[in-house]
Amino acid sequence: MGAVIERDPLRLAWKTSPARHLAGLGLLALAGLLILIGLDLVRVVVERATGAGSWSAPATLLRIVVTPPAALWPEPAVLFPGIPLSPAAFALAAILGILIIPVLLGAILAGLEALTVGIGAQVLARTQSATLDIVLKVPSASHDEIGMVTALAARGLARENGVLGASFLVPVKLGGMIGLACAYVFVMDWHLGAVLALVLAVGAVVSARRSLLRFDAAAARSQEGAAAEDVFAQLEQRIPALRAHGTAPYERDRVRQALIGRHRPVMGREYRLALAEAASAAVLMIAPLSVLALGAWLSQERPLTAGTVAACVLAASLAAYGTREAVQWHRLALRARALLIDLGKSLAPLKLRAALKGKARLPESGTLVAEGVSAYDPASGARIASINLTLAFPSHVALVGDGDAGPRLMAALMSGQLPPSIGRLTYGGVDLAAADPVERSQRIAFAGNTVLIEGSLKDNLLYGCAAPANERDLRLSEAIAITGLDRLTHARGLSGTIDPEREPKFAAAIVEARRMVQSALTAEQLDRFVDPFCATRYNRYATIGENLLFGKPIGDSFQEDRLSGHPFVRAILEANELTKPLARMGLSIATSMIEIFSEIPDGSPLFERFSFFSAADRPYFQDLVDRRNEQRRSDQTARDQERLIGLALRYNESRHRLGLLEPGFEERILVARSDFARMLPVSLHGSIEFYDEARFCAAASIQDNLLFGRIAADQAGALAAVQEVTRRVLTHKGLDGEVSRIGLDTPIDPQGDDLTLSEIAAVDLVRCLVRRPSILVVQRALDGLPEAAADTLVANLRRALVGRGLILVTPSISPAMDQPPFDAVIHFERGEPVMDRRVRPPEALHA
């Protein structure tokens, strides 16, 4: 696109889609012809209506005659002889033409708008694509540089897209309309044309001046706002002294005078703008009126008919409108041009960097050589200086430094993530800064700060993997096993759901495995860890609301936060006399929560995790409890009762342990459960799926279907013991892979709220492993891991990377990690590296 990005909107639009512009020019030519025909028809109809011509006499339609100055050409010149018609046909054609032409013009303009929208979409795609190519190709750039470019290419281009798409056709449309109108008036009478041209020229100058004054007034208002903000900031600083010394009258006068002084420049500019606005409107209104006045005056001496004057007045009105629009459009075009210039200037250095670098190819193996390398990381503030080292790969290297950012910075340098400030870093004789970024990531994979993307867990794990489709699953399963993420995928699979209609065999297998799990738990005396779902028993590890439903909601009707307000649920509770007991329980919960969390701030994770209500609802429940304690019955509302019942329905005695389940309460809930299922209206059958021991519940998770019950949350070791049994059964049934598949297909929160820090780091590690790089640089995967887990992960990595390179950042090297010894260990002390070369014993790692 020329110099990075074409900076002239008109040329950019034309180069993007010449074919659409040619079509648009054709439409504009047709519209111009229709305007000429319409003006002439107005002339003819007005002449006939005012008696200048007879409807009963034969006439010629669309006859065009030019009357030049007599000194130049004594006789009128006939440009088009017209179409002779009979009186009846002439009248019909003239009147219908006046009515049809605006409709045709509207259709043409609609087609023109469709063309400009298409051109704008192409311009946006072309410009953003060019920007994207440069950003992706540049080897290195600061966050500020990328942020500025992306802001201009995103918000800026989106804001100006309409102007960019129409930057060629709109000026042609407006200029053509003005020129055509003026030409028509000149053809009708050159005196009228000269007056119109003069008035339009003055109007254009005044309108341009008005646009400049608008910019000045806007700038003055911005300056006034900044100055007023400073004045009030000074007042805020003086408030303590003001209160201490009683200087409010003085400060009032000072601030008022300062604000008045700041407003005076704005007033002056606004007065000038108002005059310019009035003058612009007046001049453009004078354009048709001047033609009318001069035409009436000249009609005394020249053969000017009323129809000619009327048509010229209409043409002058169109020219005046076009002039005003053209001036405003010029302002918009200047703004779009400024955006393209800014974008081009921002992209120019990035494009130069991308052109000079990023083309060298890295070998599969070689020696990593640092010669006088110094670097600084602005993100962490780490700095290393004068590094000289030589590392032959494939080898395993540890970068050690507890609490020191030096190892992380060195790892980023070795992987080519950061360019050296000074010196040269090469791999196999190729400068890493000059390597193609895509190929470099395939040769030297870097597991650092993980950036999660929208999509499934599998999408995140395979992000950046270019392997053939038939190899991806195998690589992924190997990488998951190496990093220990198999537990995560399995757990997410158990918490996921399936559609039994799409996967009937798997659903049937889960129901069959359910019986095997129950038998295995009983055989191993672990059945006490699971409270099964039973229509005639209250489940101790489910909430009151879940026990009432005895099923999984589908849709919003019976969701937990809406359950207490549902009319059918309230009717069931009323019929079983549970409304008041639940409201009392809810009041006890609210009182306890307010007392327990009285000293806990709203943003605390403890409050969000264990409280029954959100921080935003705390003031409401505090007020509700206060009103109930004062026994102000008049203040008790139906909303209060609904909210209190909602708290009670979320209560689980085994988890919350507030001792609120009264004797016989569980039996009353079971009776209400029976009524709920028996009396459920047909219209609500699709809003819930009841538990059935012989069927797969599509709305419930795989784990709930497998256990058909809830794990005892109040017994130590219950979760681990039950999951071990379920996994053993799934493996025996050959279902473990299917559960992991479901786990891989579950969506990921891009903010990482549903993953631990070590799991997030492992995601980036899997991304690197599936690419099977020549060297793997591990920067953060060991952060936060217990020593045993870190040892296991490092051992797995070293076994998997036999014959390939590994660069590992670690606070320290445990004996388990160092078996067999690393080929080299680089210790960092105050940012200075100290090389410790090792001699590997004869025994080697075995994959």
N, C-alpha and C positions, 0 to 999 in steps of 0.2 A: 504494500500500500504506500509506495513512495517513501517519503521520509517518515518511517514508522507508521504514522496515521495521517491520512489526508486532512489538512487543517482548514480547507475551504469547504463549508457545508454544501455549496452548490456543486462543486466538482465531485465531492464524495458521493452525493446522491446520484449524479449522472453516471459515474463509473460503476456504481453498485448495480444499477438496473437500467441500461439503455433502452431495452425493449419496452419496459413499462413507461418510460418517459416518452418514447415515440408514440405509444398508444395514448398517453395523456395529452400530448400536443395535438394529436388528431381530434380528441374530444374537445379541446379548447378551440380549435379551428371551427369545428361544427357549432360550438356554442356561440362563437363570434358571428358566424353567418346567421344564426337564429336571432341574435340581438339586432343585427342590421335589418333583418326582415321585420322583426317586431317594431322597431322604431319607424320604419316606413309605413307599416300598417297603422300605427298610431296617427301618423301624419294624414293618411288617406281617410281614416274614419272620422277624425276631427274635422277635416275639410268638408266631408259630406254632412256631418252633423251640424256645422255652422252655416251651411248653405253655400259654401264656396263651390261645391260641385253637386250634381244631381245624381241620385241613385238610379234614375230611370235611363240615363244615358250610358252607352257603352263606355268602358274604361279599360285602362291598362294597369295591371297589377305589378308592383315592384319596379316601376320605372325610376331610374336614377339619373339625375341631371345635375351637373356642376355649373355654378354661376361664378366664374372668376372675375377679378376686377376688369372693368371695361377697357382700361388702358392696356391690359395684357391680352385680353381675348374678348372681342366685342360681343360674341354670341355665346349663349349657354352651351356647354358641352354635354352630350348624352353619353353616359358611361354604360348604361344598360337600357335597352329600349322597353323592357318590361314584357308582360304576358297579357295579350288582349283577351278580355272576357266579356260575356254578356252581362247586362245589368244585374240579373238575379244571381248568377254565379259569382260575380264580383262582390256583391254584398255578403253572400254567404261565406266566401273565402276570407274576406277581410275580418269579419266578426269572429268566425271560428278560429282564424289564425291568431288573433289577439288572445283568445282564451287558451289555445293549445300550446303556444310557444312557452309560457312560464312553466307548464307541466314538463315539456321536453327539456327545458333548461334545468329544472330540478333533477330529472333523471340523469342528465349528463353530469351534473355536479356530484350526484351520488356515486356514479361510476368513477369520477375523478377522485373522490374521497377514498373509495376502495383501493384505487391504485396507490395513493399516497400512504395508506396504511400498510399495504404490502411492501412498498419501498422502504418505509420506516422500519419494518420488521427485518428486512434484508440489511439495511444500514446498521441496525443494532447488532444483528448476528455477526456481520462482517467485522465491525469494530471491536466487539467483545471477543470474537475469536482471535483477532490479531493480538489483542491484549493478553488473552489467555496463553497463546503460543509463546509469547515473550516471557511471561511470568514463569511458565513451566520450564522453559529452556535455560533461563539464567541460572548459573551455578550457585550464586549466593547473593542475597540481598537482605537488607535490614527490614525489620517489621514495619518501620515507618515508611520506607519506600514502597513496599508491597501494599501497605494500608492506604497510602495516598492513591496509588494507581487503581486499586480495586474499588475505592470509593468513587473515583471519577468514572470508572468503567461501569459501575453498577448504578448508583443513585443518579449521578450526573447524566449519563446517557439515557437512563429511563425517563428522567425529567424532560430532557430535550429531544426525545425520540420523535415526537410529533413534528417538531420544527425541522429536524434533520430529514425526515421522510418527504416533507413538502418544500424543502428549500429551493428546489428548481421550479416546480410546477406553480407554486403560489405566486412568486414574483412574475412569472410569465402570465399567469391569469390576471393579476392585478394590472400589470403594465399593459397587457393586451386590451383589457377593458377600458382603461384610461385612454390609450391611443386610439382605439376604435371609436369611442364616444367623441373624442376631439375631432377625429377625421370626419365623422358623420356631420358634425356641426360645421366644419370647414366646407364640406361638400354642399351643404344646404345654403350657407352664406358665410363668406370668409370674414365678414365683420364680426359676426357672432362667434366664429371660431377663434379669432384673435382675442376677443374679450375673455372668452372662457379660458384660453391658455394662460393669459396674464393672471387671472384670479386664481387658477389652480397653482401657478408658480408661487404666488404669495401664500396661499394656503399650505403648500408643502413646507415652505420656510417656517411659517408660524407653528405648524405641527411638529416639525423637527425641534424647534426651540422649546416647545412644550415638553417633549420627551426628555430633553436635557435637564430642564428645570425639575422634572419628576425625580430624576436621579439625584440632583442636588438636594431636593427636599428630603428624600429618603435618607441620604447620608447625614443631613443635619439632624434629623430625628434620632438616628442612631447615636450620633455624638451627644445629643442632649440626654438620651437615656443613660449613656455611660457616665456623663458628668453628674446627673442626678443621683445615680447609684453611689458615686464617690461622696457626694454631699451627705446622703443618708448614712453611709458607712462611717463618716466622721462623726455624725450625730450619735450613732450607736456606741462609738468609742468614748464619747463624752458623757454618756448617760450617768455613770457613777458620780462624776463631778457635778453634773446637773442636779442630781438629787441631793448631793451633799451641800451645795452652795446655793440652791434655789435660783438657778439661772435660766429657767424655762422661758421667760419673756425675751431674754436676749437671744437664746438659741432659736426661738420661733422667728424673730425678725431676721436673724442671720440666714437661716435656711430658706425663708421666703424670698429674701433678696437674691440669694444665690440661684434659686430655681427660676426666678423671673429673669435674671441676667442670662441664664443658659437658654431660655426660651426665645429671647429676642432674635437671634439669628434664624431660628426656625420660622418665626412669624414673617420675617422679611422674605424668606424664600417662598413661603406659602402664599403670600400676597402676590409675588411675581408669578407663581404658578397659576393662581386663580385668574390673573389677567391674561396669561397665555392660553389657558383653557377657554376663556370667553372669546378671545380673539380668534382662536382656531375654529371654534364652532361658528362664529359669526362669518368668518371669511368663507368657510365651506358652504354655509347657507346662502351666502351672496352669489356663489357661482351660478346656480340655476336661476336665481332671481335677476342677476345681471343680464343673463341671456334673454329672459322674459322681457325685462325693461327695454333693452336695446332693440329687441325684435319688434316690440310694440311701437317704438319710436320710428324705426326704419320702415315699418309697414306703410307710413304715410307717403314715402317717396319710392320705395322699392316693391317689387311684386312678391312680398312675403305674405303667405297665407297663415291663417290661425293654426292649421295643421302642421305647417313647417315649424312655427314657433313652439308649438306644444311638443313636437318630437325632439326639437333641440333642447328644450327645458328638461325633458326626461333624460336625454343623453348627458346633459350637464350634471344632473343629479347622480347618475351612475359614475361619472368621472370624479365628482367630489367625494363620493363614498369610497371609490378606489384609491384616491389620494390619501385619505385618512388611514385606510387599512394598510396601504403600502408603507407609510411612515411607521406605524406600529409594528408591522412585520420586519422592517429593517432593524428595529431595536431587538426583536427576538432573535433575528439571524446573527446579530453581533454577539449576543449572549451565547448562542450555540457555537459560534466561531471561537469565542474565548475558551469554551470548554474543550474544544478539539485541540486548541493550541496548548492548553495546560496538560491535556492527556499526552500529546505528542512530546512535550518537553519532559514529562515524567518518564515516558517509555524510552526516550532516546538513549540515556546511559545504560538502561537495562538491556536494550537491544544490542548495544555495542559490546557489553560484557558477554551476552549470549553468543555473539558472532565470534568473539575472540577466543572463547573457551567452550568447553562442553562437547568437543568433537573427538577427542583422543579415546582409543580403546584400551581397556585394561587387560592384561594377561590373566590366565586362570591361576597362576602361581608366580611368585617372585619375591623380591626382597623389599621390605618397607624401609626407606631411608629418610631420616630427618636431618637436614643440614642447616644449623643455625636458626631453628624454628622458634619464633615467639608468637604468642597469640593471646587475645583478650576476649572473654565472653561477657558482653554487656548484660546478659540476663542474670548471671550468677555473680559477676564481678571477679571471677577467677582469672588469673594470669599466669602464664608460664613463659620462661625466657631462655633463649640460647640452648635449645634442645638439640643434641646430636646423638643419634642412635641408629643402629642397623639391626633389623630383625628379619630373618629368613623365614618365609612361610612356604608350606604349612607348619605351624607350630602353635603351642598353647602358651599365652602370655597373660600374666596377672598384673593389673594396675592397682596398687594397694595404697590406701591413705584414709585413715579414719577421720571423718569430719573435715576432709580437705576436698575442695572442688577441683583440685589439680587433676586427679585421675579421670574425672568426668570430662574435663576439657580436653585431656589428651586422647580419650576415646573418641570424642567428637572430631578431633583433628585426624586421627588415624582412619576414620571412616569417611572422611571427606565432607562431613556436615558443616564444618567451619573452615574457612581458608586461613592460612597463617598470615599474621600481620607482617612478619619478616621471615625470610628464609624459604626453604623449598622442601616439600614433602612428596616423595615419589613412591610408587609401587611398581616394581618390575621396570623401572626406568621411566615410567609415565607419571607426569605431575598430576596428583589427585585433583587439584583445582581445575585442570584442563580436561578432566574426564567427562564423558557423557553422563549426566546425572542418572538416567534410567539404567544404563549398563553398570554404572558404579554401584547402584543399589542391588543389582543382581550378583555382582562379584563380592562386594563388601557390604553385608547387611548390618544395619544399626538398630539395636533395640534400646530406645531411650524413652523419652516422654511419650506415652501412648495417647493418640488422638482417636477417640471412638467416633464412628460414623453412624448415621441413621441406617437402620436395617437389622437383620438378624445377627445372632452370634456368629453364624457361619460366614456371613458377608464380612464381618469384621475380621475374622481369622484369616480369610483368604484375600484380604485387601492387599493388592500389589502382586498377587501370584499370577504369573503368565504361563503356568504349566498347562499342558493339554488337559482337556476335561476328564479323560479317562485316568489320569494320574493324580488329579487333585485330591480325591477322597482318600487315596492311599497315603499321600504325603500329609494330609491333614490329620488322619488318625495317628500316624507316627509322631507328628509334632505335638499333638495333644497328650499322648502318652509320655513323651519326654518331659514336658513342662508340668505334668500333673494336673492338667485341666480336665481330665476325664471325670473326676468327681463333680466338677462344676457342670459339665454337659449332662451328666446323669441326673444331678439334682434338678437342673432346669427342665429336663425331660419329664421327671416325675411331677413337677409342678405345672406342666403344660397340659393341653387338652387336644383331643382329636375329634373328627367327625366320623362316627361309626358307620354312616352311610357310605362314606368314601373309603374307609378302611375297615370293612366288616370283619375280615379275618383277624386283624390285630385286636379289635375290640373284643371278639370272642376269646382270643387267646388270653387277654388280660382278665376276663371273667373266670376263665379256667385257672389261671395262675393265682387268682384270689383265693381259691380253695386250698391250693398248695401252700400259699403263704400262711393261711390260718392254721393249717396242719403243722407246718414247720414251727410256727411260734408256740403252738401247744406242746409239740414234742420237746422243744428246748426250754419249756417253762418260761416263755417270754410273752405269753398271751396277756399277762397282766399289764403289759406296756401299751396295749391297744384296747380302746373301748369301742366295740363294734356298733355300727348303725343298726338299730332295731326299732321297729315301729311301736313297740310296747315298752321301751326303756328310755329313760332320760340319759343323754350322753353327757358325762361329766366334763369332757374336754371341749365341748362346743358351747357357744353363747346361748343365751335364752332365746334370741331370735332364730338362731339356726335350729334349735330344738323345736321351736314352734313350726317352722316351715318343713323340716325333715326333707330337705331337697335343696337344689341349687337354683337360684333365680336366673331367669333368662330375660335380658333386657333390663329396663329401669324400674319396672313396677314394684318389685319386691326387693330391691337393693337395700342394704343395711341402713343407709342414710335416709331412705324414704319409707321404711317399713312402718314406723310409728304414725305416719300421716296417711297411710293408705286406708280408704273407707272400709274395705272388706276386713282388713286386719283389725281395725278398731271395733268393728261390729262383733268379730269373734271374741275379742278381749272383753267387751262389754257383756256379751252373752255368758261368759264364764266368770264374770265378776273379778277380772284381773286388772282392770284399769287403775283402780285406786292402789292396790298393792304394788303394781309396777311404778306408779307415780311416786309412792313413798320410797321405794327402792332407788329410783332415779334421784330423788332429793338427797338421800343418804350418800349416794355416789358423788353427787355434785359437792356436798359439804365436805366429804373426805378429800376429794381432789383439790379443793380450794385450800384446805388446811395443809395437806401434804406438800403441795407445790407453791405455798405462799411465798417462799423465799427463792423460788426458781424463776429466773427471767424468762420472758416469752420465747426467746430464740434458742433456749437450751434444748439439746437433743433429748435429754431426759423427759422434758415436758412433752415434746412432740411424740415420743415413743410410748410413754406409759399413761399419759392423761387421756381421759375419755373424750375431751373436746379440744378444739384448736385454741391457739393463743388469742385469736380474734374473738372467740366466743367466751373467753374467761370473764370479761366485765359483765356480760349478760347473765351468766350463771351466778356470779358474785351478787349481783343485784337481786336475782331470783331467790337465792338463799336468804339474803337479808330480809326480803319481804316476807318469806315464809316464817322466819324466826320471829318476826314481829306480829305474825298472825294477822296480816292485813288481807283479809279474804276478798275485799273489794278489788284488790289489785291482781288477784289470781286470774289468769286468762287461759283460754283453750290452747293457745300457743305454748304457754308454760307447761301445761300438762303433756302436750305432744313432745316437747323437747325432753322432759324428764323420763317419759316412757321410752324415748329413743335411747337414752343413756342406759336404762335398765335392760333393754333388749340386746345391748352390746356386752353385757356382764357375763363373765365366765368365772365361776367360783374357784376352779383349780388354778387359774392364772392370777386373778386379782386378789383373792383371799381377803375379802372384806367381811365375810360371814353374814351375807345378806339373804341367803336362801332359807326361808322359813320352813318349818315342818309341813309337809303336805304340799308344798308349792310345786315340786316336780311333778306330782300326780296331776295337779290342776293344769299344768302346761301340756301334759300328755293328752288330757281330755280336749283341750283347745286344739292340739295338733290334729286329733281325729276329726273334730268339727271342721277345721280348716280344709282338710283333704276331702271330706264328704260334701261340704257345702260350696266348694270353690265353683264360681260361675264358669260356664262354658267359655265365655269371652276371655277368661284369665288362664285357661288351661295351657296356653302357649307361653305363659310368663314364668313358669316354674317346672322343673323336672324332678319328680320325687325319687328318693332312693328306693331301689329294688335290688335285692340280693341276687336275683337271677339275670339282671340286665346290666348293660354298661350305661353309666350316666354320662351323657355327652357334655353336660354343663360342668361336671366336676373334673378335678385334676386326675392325672394318671395315678398318682399316689393314693388319692381318696378311693378311686375305683379298685386299686390293688389291695389296699388294706380294708376297704369298706368299713372305715372307722377312723378314729382320731388317736394320735400317739399321746401317751401320758406325758404332758408337759411338766408335771411336778415330780417326776421320778428321774433321778440322775442316770445317765447312760441310756435312757430309753430310746432316744432318737438314733444314736449310732447303732445300737443293737438291732433295732427293727430294720434300719436301712441295710445293714449287712445281710440280714435274712432275705429281704426283698431282692437285693441285687443277686444273691446266690440263686434264688428261684428264677429270676429273669434270665440269668446266664444259662441255667439248666434248660430253660424253655427256648433259648435262642432269641430272646426278646430284648436283650441288653442293648444291642446295636440300634434297634428301632427306638428305644427310649432316648438314647444319645442323639439319634437323628432328630427327634422332636425337640430335644434341648438345643441343638444347633439351629433349629428353625425359629426359636423364640426371639422376639425383638429385644434389642438392647437399648437402654437409655443412653443417649449420647453424652449425658453428663456423668455417667458412671455411677449413679446412685444405687443401682442394683448389683454392684460388684464391689469386692474389697480391693484395696490398693494393690495387694499382691496379685490378684486375679487380673486387674487391669494391666499390670506390667507383664503378666504372662501372655496376654493377648498380643502385645507387640512382639514378644519372643516367638510365638507361633507364626506370626506373619513373616518373620525372618526365616524360620526353619523351613517353611513350605517352599521357599524359593531355592533352597539348597545352595547357599552361597559358598564361595571359596573361603571367605573369612566371616565369622560372626563376631560382632562387637556387642557385648552385653554391658549396658551402662547402668540400668536401674532395676533389673529383674530380681536382684537379691535384697532390695530395700524392704525392710519390715518383716522379712521371713525369719522364723525361729531357726536356731543353728542347725537342728536336725534336718529341717526342710531345705535349708540352703545347701547343706552337704549333699542331700539327695539330688537336688536340681543340678548342681555342678557336676556330680558324678554322671548323671544322665546326659548332660550336654557333652562332656568329654568323651563318653563312649560313642555318642552319635556323631561326633565330629572327628573321629579317627581319620587321619589322612587329610584333614582340612584345618583351617586356622580358627583360633578362638582368642579373643581379647576380652578379658573379664575384669570388670571393676568391682572390687570388694573391699570392705573395711579391713578385713584381715583374712589370712589363709589358715583354715583349720587343717589338722593332719589328714582328715578324710578327703578334703578337697585336693590335697597335694599328693595324691597317690594315683599314678606315679607323679613325680615332681613336674611342675611346670617347666617349660623350656626356658622361660625368662620371667623374672619378677621385678617390676619397677616400683620402688617405694617412693612416695612423695612426702617430702618434709618441707613445709612452708612453701609449697609450690615448686620445689626443686626435685627433679627425679634422680633417683639413685638406682642404677642397674644391678641386678643380682642374677647373673647367668647360672643356669643349672646344668648338670650333666645327668641326662635321663638314664636310669639303669636298663639293663638288657630287656627286662620284661616290659611289654608295651600294653597299651590299652586294647581291649578287645570289644568290638561292637556286640 
